[in-house]
Amino acid sequence: MTAFDQKTVSPIAYANYQTEIGVKYLTGQGVVQDAAKAVQWFRRAADQGDALGQYNLGVAYDRGRGVPQDSALAVYWFRAAARQGLAMAQAGMGSMYDQGHGVEINYSRAVHWYRLAADQGYAPAQYSLGRMFHEGHGVSQDFAQAMHWIAQAAAQGVAQAQYALGLMFNRGQGAPRDDVQAMKWFNLAKAIDPHLGDQNLRQLEAVASPKQIAEAQEMAREWRSVHRP
């Protein structure tokens, strides 16, 4: 790894560098992969207030990666990073309240944190917020709002959101029923994850006209051509 002189840089830059070292150990980039060493570096950065270091330390505790699994400590570090505005950490807090990991289940708090991250354009949080509106968890059930947020996540390539959007078009939730749109989104979800949308797509294609099937496939191709990574 490139040498880095702590005396010549700001504390913020050095903390960022410590997080970068942690990521290298976590992923094995240029060093032998070592989750425990990654945690050591994340902790150094987190203790200096680096939001990404705090988030990564929270993930380590949440998953038991390099440290014993501890949901309460995961919440502690997620919250520290989330309060600094890190969207990933805000989504992490939403998930912890949503699932009751390290805290009591509280759907209203989950919605609060998901919305903060979703407003920053963080796709996983957009999908989760849409799901909360769809199920009426922490908010009044609202299919229009559910479709609004799920569609934003789907547009960013989240396969689960694309699948959910297909279901909503198929069921007429949040928009008039449109099986061509449903097939389009099932096609897109299936291209990312073959387990998503396959059965739904086959069921719709069994009753759709050849023209409708071709139209949905063409719409999916056009979408992919515009949204290539």
N, C-alpha and C positions, 0 to 999 in steps of 0.2 A: 504494500500500500504506500501511497505517496506520503512522504514526511510532512508533518504539519506542526508548526511552531506555535504553541499556545500563547507565547509572549507577544507575538506580532499581530494577533487578530483579536477581534472583539469577543467577549464571552458568548454572545449569541452565535457568532460564526463557528466558534469552537464546539458549542453544544450541537449545532447542526452537523458538524463533522463527526461527532461521536455517534449520532444517530446513523449516519451513513456507514460508519464502520460496523455498527450493529446489524444493519441490513446485509452487509457483505457476509458477515458470519452466519446470518440466518439463511441466506440463499446459497452460500458457497461461492461467491464471486471473488475469485483471486485468492481465496483462503480456504482452508479445510472447513467445511460446514460444521458449525458448533452452536447449537441453540443456547446453551448455557453462557457461552462467551457473548453471544448476541445480547442476551438479557443484561449482562454486566455493562455493556456499552449503552444500551437503552436506558438503564437506570442512571448512569452518569449524566446522560443528556436530560433525562426527565427531572432529576434533582436540580438541574440548572434552569428548569422552566421551559425546555424545548417541547413544543406541543406534539410534534411527530414522535419524539422519543417517548413521551408520556403515553401516546396512543399505542405505540408498538409494545410498550411494557404492559399496557392493559390487555392487548391481544395475547401476549405470552401467558399472563395469568388466566385469562378466559379459556385458553385452549390447553393449558398445562404444558407449554412448550418451553423447555429450558428452566422451568420452575414448577413446583407443585401447583396443580390447578386450584385457583382461589377466586371465586366469583366476586367476593366482596372487594378484594384488592383490584380486580379488573374494573369494577365500577369506580373505585377511587381514582384510578389513573385515567379512565375514559372521561370522567367528569372534569378532571383537571385540564385535559386537552380540549374538551368540548367548550369549556368556559372561555377558552382562548379563540373560539370560533372555528375549530377544525371540523369540517363537515363529516369526515369519517368517524370521528369520535362522537359527534352529536348523534349520528346514526347508530353507533355502538350503544350509547346511552338509551336510545329509543328501543333497541333490541333487548337490552337488559330489563327495562320496565315491561316490555311487551311479553317477555317469556318468564319473568320472575327469577332471573339469575342475579344473585347478590343483593337483590331488593325485592320487596313485595310487588306482585303484579299490579301495575297501575297504568291502565290504557290511556288515561288523560295525559299523564307525564310522557308516555311513549309517543303520543301524537305531538306533544310539544317539541320533543327533541327531533323526531322525524321531520317535522315541518321546518325547523331551523336548517337542517341539512338539505332538505328538498329545495328550499328557497335559494340555496347556493348552487343548485343544479346537480346535486349528487344523486345519480341515477338509482342506486339501491334504496336510498331513503325515499325517493319519489315513488318507487314501487311499493314500499312498505306503507307510506302514507295513503296511497291509493287503496291498498288492501284494508287499512283501518276504516276508511270511508265505506268501502264495499261491505264490510262485516258489521259496521256500526259499533266499532270498539273505540271508546274514548271520544267519539263524536256521533252525531245523529247519522244514521245510514243515508248516504247520498250517492246514488250511482253516477250522477253527472260529475261530481267531484272525484269520485273513484276513477272514472274514465279519464278525466283531465290529468291526474297524476300518473296513472298507469301508462297512458299514452306518451307522456314525456319520457318515462323510463324506457318504454319500448322503442322510442325513436333513438335512444342512445345504445340500443343493441342488447338490452337485458332480456335474455330468452324467456325467463319466467314472466316478465311483464308482457312480452309479445304473446305468449300463450294465454295469459289472463285477458288480454285485449281481444283475442280471438273468441274466447268464451263469452265476453260481454257483448260482442257483436252478434254472436250466435243466439244469445238469450234475449237480445233487445234491452240490455241494461245500460242506461246512460246515453243511448242513441237508438234509433229505430233498428230493428233486426236487419242484418245485412250479411247473408251467408257468404257472399263473394269476399267481403272484407274479412270475415271470420277465416275463410280458407287462406287468404293472403297471409294473415298473421300466424296461423298454424304452420303454414309453409316456412315462414321466417324462423319461428321458434324451433321447428324440427331441424332446420339446417344447422342450428347451433347445438342443439341437444336432441338426438333422435328419439329420446323418451318423451319429449314434450310435443303434444299436438298430433302425434301420429294416428292414434285411434280416432280422435275427433275429426281429423282430416279425412280419414277413410270413410267415416260415417257420413260426413257431409258430401263427399264426392260420390257416394253410392246413390244419392238422390238428386244431385245437381246435374244440370245439363252439361254436355261437352263444352259449350260456349262459356258457361260460368266457370268451369274448371280452368279452361285456358286463360280466361280473363284474370282469375286470381293468381295463377302462376306468372303471368306477365307482369302484374302489379308487384308481385314479390321480387321478380328480377329487376324491375325498374327501381324499386326501393333499395335493393342491394347495390345497384350501380351508383346510386347517389350517396349512399352511406358506407362506402368502403372505408375500412380503417386506414 
